Amino acid sequence: MGLSGQIEKIVESNGAYLYDIETIQDSGETIFRVYVTKAGGVNLELCAEISNEISPLLDVHPPLSGRYFLEVSSPGIERKLKKPNHFKSAVGERLKFKYDGERLKGILTKADDNGLFIKIGDRELFFDYSGVSKAKTYFEWNSRR
């Protein structure tokens, strides 16, 4: 079992699901970020518990060479979608995405293992995953005064 599989087991033992793992650079620091989801939401205590359980694993099997920081968090309301399961869990949400180089946005109405259906205006269109280079949910604020 690889490192991501071991991390997934730790996350699931805490009643959550592994959403994604990424390594990023932020202000000159390397961050190994583990995103988790859970029905009813993710709280700080859950993230701390998962972090405390993953940390010893990473001491033995470092994910990177050199210095890095571990972060465990929710993917948030505006989150990247990469895998079919990410799209399936975001049905009904607003989506910005890049398809064959064109920037589009609409409401994600359906997703399966082959692609996604987006309502743009009054039309519902199918897009296969192979043409999607970036996708992200977004929240639209309604400010009424």
Order of alpha helices (4+ residues) and beta strands (2+ residues): alpha-beta-beta-alpha-beta-alpha-beta-beta-beta-beta-beta
